[in-house]
């Protein structure tokens, strides 16, 4: 077993200018319940090799996800399209920020081939924020969905998108391409947006989720938050109510872990019992599914969770 800070760091990370100016926050010692296995399996290495051969980026690497060893050993990777440089400066995120490169027109084809070659039953596609693009990258999402449908028709597709703020038609382009799951994370409570997610707006993200469901009532909608950033319990419960008002099906809640001392500080480690309580409360509020553990991340166990979502909807609606 190893602490998450000892996992391999992503390749060629650019230092974010705003984060570089921040005074370092000492990373506190992690409690015993936040432990992960070191990534050493044969399948992990095969997955990593394929990602490199197809010139694909993964959020698993770019965000230094603690679950990379487990997920890649199960041939489950969250592919990050539109490059590895983000146009925003979120205080929690370890993805490089700067001026992005040109969009890779071969990316949808390479992704589709990789999905087919690995035999993925369920694929998650996310991206950096691309505020420099007229559509925010929505067209690339749609192209990836289309090519996967053609190349691996039995694979179900989940997208974790940016907010497409000030990009008219971005959401519609993605939803009309027909993903099975539409995910957009709120990340934190609204009070903390100015410091944690300064480039985004809480109620815009809520509206995006609501509009996704209206555009396609059959798509599963999903969102997630991190805890341990200084939020209060009542604020978390209000976020749950807001998401249910937007008809969101699936909520994920996980512990925030600072990627480096220059990122937002961990204010506290939430206990497993508290996570279990959030799960019970979320289910009582009407979510089809709530994943709430210290190591829960947006795409963690996404394949199994998709099957649970289908079962929950069938139980609730008979369809």
C-alpha positions as CSV (number, residue, x, y, z in Angstrom):
1,X,0.0,0.0,0.0
2,X,1.1,3.5,-0.6
3,X,0.0,7.1,0.0
4,X,-1.4,8.9,-3.0
5,X,1.3,11.5,-3.1
6,X,3.8,8.7,-4.0
7,X,2.0,7.8,-7.2
8,X,3.7,8.7,-10.5
9,X,3.1,12.3,-11.5
10,X,1.8,13.2,-14.9
11,X,4.2,14.0,-17.7
12,X,5.5,17.5,-18.4
13,X,3.2,19.4,-16.1
14,X,3.3,23.2,-16.7
15,X,3.4,25.3,-13.6
16,X,0.3,27.4,-13.3
17,X,1.3,31.1,-12.9
18,X,-1.4,31.8,-10.3
19,X,-0.7,28.7,-8.4
20,X,3.0,29.4,-8.5
21,X,2.4,32.7,-6.7
22,X,0.5,31.0,-3.9
23,X,2.2,30.4,-0.6
24,X,2.7,26.7,-0.2
25,X,0.2,24.9,2.1
26,X,1.8,21.9,3.9
27,X,0.0,18.8,2.9
28,X,-1.3,17.1,6.1
29,X,-0.6,13.5,6.9
30,X,-3.4,11.3,5.4
31,X,-5.5,9.2,7.7
32,X,-5.4,5.4,7.5
33,X,-8.5,5.1,5.4
34,X,-7.0,6.9,2.4
35,X,-4.7,4.3,1.1
36,X,-4.3,2.9,-2.5
37,X,-2.4,0.1,-4.1
38,X,0.6,1.0,-6.2
39,X,-0.1,0.5,-9.9
40,X,1.9,-2.6,-10.8
41,X,-0.3,-5.0,-12.7
42,X,0.3,-6.3,-16.2
43,X,-3.1,-4.9,-17.4
44,X,-2.2,-1.5,-15.9
45,X,1.0,-1.4,-18.0
46,X,-0.8,-2.6,-21.1
47,X,-3.4,0.2,-20.7
48,X,-0.7,2.8,-20.2
49,X,1.2,1.6,-23.3
50,X,-2.0,1.8,-25.5
51,X,-2.7,5.4,-24.3
52,X,0.9,6.4,-25.3
53,X,0.7,4.6,-28.7
54,X,-2.5,6.3,-29.6
55,X,-1.3,9.7,-28.3
56,X,-4.2,9.9,-25.9
57,X,-4.3,11.8,-22.6
58,X,-6.1,10.6,-19.5
59,X,-7.4,12.5,-16.6
60,X,-6.2,9.6,-14.5
61,X,-2.7,10.8,-15.1
62,X,-3.2,14.5,-15.5
63,X,-5.1,14.9,-12.3
64,X,-2.9,12.4,-10.4
65,X,-6.0,10.3,-9.5
66,X,-5.4,7.9,-6.5
67,X,-7.5,5.2,-8.2
68,X,-5.4,4.9,-11.3
69,X,-3.9,1.5,-10.3
70,X,-7.2,-0.1,-9.7
71,X,-9.0,1.4,-12.7
72,X,-6.3,0.7,-15.3
73,X,-5.9,-2.8,-14.0
74,X,-9.6,-3.2,-15.0
75,X,-9.1,-1.6,-18.4
76,X,-11.1,1.4,-17.3
77,X,-9.5,4.8,-18.2
78,X,-11.1,8.2,-18.4
79,X,-9.8,9.7,-21.6
80,X,-9.2,13.5,-21.6
81,X,-9.7,14.9,-25.1
82,X,-8.7,18.4,-26.5
83,X,-5.2,18.2,-25.2
84,X,-3.6,18.4,-21.8
85,X,-3.5,22.2,-21.3
86,X,-6.5,24.0,-19.7
87,X,-7.6,27.6,-20.1
88,X,-8.8,27.9,-16.6
89,X,-7.2,28.1,-13.1
90,X,-9.1,26.0,-10.6
91,X,-7.4,25.9,-7.3
92,X,-8.0,22.2,-6.8
93,X,-6.9,20.8,-10.2
94,X,-3.5,19.4,-11.2
95,X,-4.0,19.8,-14.9
96,X,-1.6,22.2,-16.6
97,X,-2.9,25.7,-17.5
98,X,-1.8,27.8,-20.3
99,X,-2.3,28.3,-24.1
100,X,-3.7,25.1,-25.5
101,X,-2.4,23.5,-28.7
102,X,-4.5,23.1,-31.9
103,X,-7.3,20.5,-31.7
104,X,-6.1,17.0,-32.9
105,X,-8.4,16.0,-35.7
106,X,-7.2,12.4,-35.4
107,X,-8.2,12.1,-31.8
108,X,-11.8,10.8,-32.3
109,X,-10.5,8.0,-34.6
110,X,-7.6,7.1,-32.2
111,X,-10.0,7.0,-29.3
112,X,-12.5,4.8,-31.0
113,X,-9.8,2.4,-32.0
114,X,-8.5,2.2,-28.5
115,X,-11.9,1.6,-27.1
116,X,-12.4,-1.3,-29.6
117,X,-9.0,-2.8,-29.0
118,X,-9.3,-2.8,-25.2
119,X,-12.9,-4.1,-25.3
120,X,-14.2,-1.4,-23.0
121,X,-17.8,-2.0,-22.0
122,X,-18.1,1.6,-20.8
123,X,-15.9,4.6,-21.7
124,X,-15.7,7.9,-19.9
125,X,-14.6,11.0,-22.0
126,X,-13.7,14.2,-20.3
127,X,-11.7,17.3,-21.4
128,X,-9.8,20.3,-20.3
129,X,-11.7,23.6,-20.5
130,X,-11.2,25.1,-23.9
131,X,-12.6,28.7,-23.6
132,X,-10.4,29.5,-26.7
133,X,-12.7,27.5,-29.0
134,X,-15.9,28.9,-30.4
135,X,-17.9,25.8,-29.2
136,X,-15.8,25.1,-26.1
137,X,-14.8,21.8,-27.6
138,X,-18.4,20.4,-28.0
139,X,-17.8,19.4,-31.6
140,X,-14.9,17.2,-30.6
141,X,-17.0,15.5,-27.9
142,X,-19.7,14.8,-30.5
143,X,-17.1,13.4,-33.0
144,X,-15.7,11.1,-30.4
145,X,-19.1,9.8,-29.5
146,X,-20.0,9.2,-33.1
147,X,-16.8,7.3,-34.0
148,X,-17.1,5.1,-30.9
149,X,-20.7,4.3,-31.8
150,X,-19.5,3.2,-35.3
151,X,-16.4,1.3,-34.1
152,X,-17.5,-0.2,-30.8
153,X,-21.3,-0.2,-30.9
154,X,-21.8,-2.2,-27.7
155,X,-19.8,0.2,-25.6
156,X,-21.7,2.7,-23.5
157,X,-20.5,6.2,-23.4
158,X,-20.3,8.7,-20.5
159,X,-19.1,12.3,-21.0
160,X,-17.8,14.6,-18.3
161,X,-17.9,18.0,-19.9
162,X,-16.9,21.6,-19.1
163,X,-19.6,24.1,-18.5
164,X,-19.6,25.6,-22.1
165,X,-20.0,29.0,-20.6
166,X,-20.7,31.7,-23.2
167,X,-20.6,29.0,-25.9
168,X,-24.1,28.9,-27.4
169,X,-25.1,25.5,-28.7
170,X,-22.3,23.6,-26.9
171,X,-24.5,21.5,-24.7
172,X,-27.0,20.8,-27.5
173,X,-24.2,19.5,-29.7
174,X,-23.0,17.0,-27.1
175,X,-26.5,15.8,-26.0
176,X,-27.6,15.4,-29.6
177,X,-24.6,13.1,-30.2
178,X,-26.3,10.6,-27.9
179,X,-24.1,9.9,-24.8
180,X,-25.6,7.4,-22.3
181,X,-24.5,9.5,-19.3
182,X,-24.0,13.3,-19.2
183,X,-21.8,14.4,-16.3
184,X,-20.9,17.9,-15.2
185,X,-19.4,18.4,-11.8
186,X,-20.4,21.3,-9.5
187,X,-17.1,20.5,-7.6
188,X,-17.9,22.4,-4.4
189,X,-20.5,24.5,-2.6
190,X,-21.4,28.0,-4.1
191,X,-19.8,29.9,-1.3
192,X,-16.4,28.5,-2.2
193,X,-16.6,29.2,-6.0
194,X,-14.6,32.5,-6.0
195,X,-11.5,30.8,-4.5
196,X,-11.9,27.1,-5.7
197,X,-13.6,27.4,-9.1
198,X,-13.2,31.1,-10.1
199,X,-13.8,30.6,-13.8
200,X,-17.2,29.0,-13.3
201,X,-20.6,30.0,-12.0
202,X,-22.6,27.7,-9.7
203,X,-26.0,28.4,-11.1
204,X,-24.8,28.2,-14.7
205,X,-23.6,24.7,-14.0
206,X,-26.9,23.7,-12.4
207,X,-28.8,25.1,-15.4
208,X,-26.5,23.1,-17.7
209,X,-27.5,19.9,-15.9
210,X,-31.2,20.7,-16.0
211,X,-31.1,21.6,-19.7
212,X,-29.3,18.3,-20.5
213,X,-32.2,16.4,-19.0
214,X,-34.7,18.5,-20.8
215,X,-32.9,18.0,-24.1
216,X,-32.9,14.3,-23.7
217,X,-35.0,12.9,-20.9
218,X,-33.5,9.4,-21.4
219,X,-29.9,10.5,-20.7
220,X,-28.6,9.8,-17.2
221,X,-27.3,13.0,-15.6
222,X,-24.6,13.0,-13.0
223,X,-22.6,15.5,-10.9
224,X,-20.1,15.4,-8.2
225,X,-18.5,17.5,-5.4
226,X,-15.4,17.3,-3.3
227,X,-15.5,17.7,0.5
228,X,-12.8,18.8,2.9
229,X,-12.4,22.3,1.4
230,X,-14.1,24.1,4.3
231,X,-17.7,23.6,3.3
232,X,-20.4,23.2,6.0
233,X,-22.7,20.2,6.3
234,X,-25.8,22.3,5.6
235,X,-24.2,23.6,2.4
236,X,-23.7,20.1,1.2
237,X,-27.3,19.2,1.8
238,X,-28.4,22.4,-0.1
239,X,-26.2,21.3,-3.1
240,X,-28.1,17.9,-3.0
241,X,-31.4,19.7,-3.1
242,X,-30.3,22.0,-5.9
243,X,-29.2,18.9,-7.9
244,X,-32.4,17.1,-7.3
245,X,-34.3,20.3,-8.5
246,X,-32.3,20.0,-11.7
247,X,-33.4,16.3,-12.0
248,X,-29.9,14.9,-11.6
249,X,-29.9,11.1,-11.3
250,X,-26.4,10.4,-9.8
251,X,-24.3,12.2,-7.2
252,X,-20.7,11.5,-6.4
253,X,-19.0,12.8,-3.2
254,X,-15.3,12.3,-2.5
255,X,-12.5,13.6,-0.3
256,X,-10.4,16.5,-1.8
257,X,-6.7,15.8,-1.8
258,X,-4.3,18.6,-2.6
259,X,-2.2,17.7,-5.6
260,X,0.7,19.9,-4.5
261,X,1.4,22.4,-1.6
262,X,0.6,25.2,-4.1
263,X,-3.0,24.1,-4.5
264,X,-6.0,24.8,-2.2
265,X,-5.4,23.4,1.3
266,X,-7.2,20.4,2.7
267,X,-9.2,21.9,5.6
268,X,-10.1,18.5,7.0
269,X,-10.4,14.8,6.3
270,X,-14.0,13.7,6.2
271,X,-14.6,10.4,8.0
272,X,-16.0,7.2,6.3
273,X,-19.0,7.4,8.6
274,X,-19.8,11.0,7.4
275,X,-19.5,9.8,3.8
276,X,-21.9,6.9,4.6
277,X,-24.3,9.5,6.1
278,X,-24.2,11.6,2.9
279,X,-25.0,8.5,0.9
280,X,-28.1,7.8,3.0
281,X,-29.3,11.4,2.9
282,X,-28.8,11.6,-0.9
283,X,-30.7,8.4,-1.5
284,X,-33.5,9.7,0.7
285,X,-33.6,12.9,-1.3
286,X,-34.3,10.8,-4.5
287,X,-31.1,10.3,-6.4
288,X,-31.1,7.0,-8.3
289,X,-27.5,6.5,-7.1
290,X,-25.1,8.1,-4.7
291,X,-21.4,7.2,-4.5
292,X,-19.9,8.7,-1.4
293,X,-16.6,7.4,0.0
294,X,-13.2,9.1,0.7
295,X,-11.7,7.8,-2.7
296,X,-14.8,8.4,-4.8
297,X,-14.1,10.3,-8.0
298,X,-16.3,11.2,-10.9
299,X,-15.4,8.2,-13.0
300,X,-14.5,5.7,-10.3
301,X,-16.4,2.4,-11.0
302,X,-18.3,4.2,-13.7
303,X,-19.0,1.0,-15.6
304,X,-20.5,-0.8,-12.7
305,X,-22.4,2.4,-11.6
306,X,-23.9,2.6,-15.1
307,X,-25.4,-0.8,-14.7
308,X,-26.8,0.2,-11.2
309,X,-28.3,3.3,-12.8
310,X,-30.1,1.3,-15.4
311,X,-31.4,-1.1,-12.7
312,X,-32.5,1.8,-10.5
313,X,-34.4,3.5,-13.3
314,X,-36.1,0.2,-14.2
315,X,-37.2,-0.3,-10.6
316,X,-38.5,3.2,-10.4
317,X,-40.3,3.5,-13.7
318,X,-40.6,0.0,-15.1
319,X,-38.7,1.0,-18.2
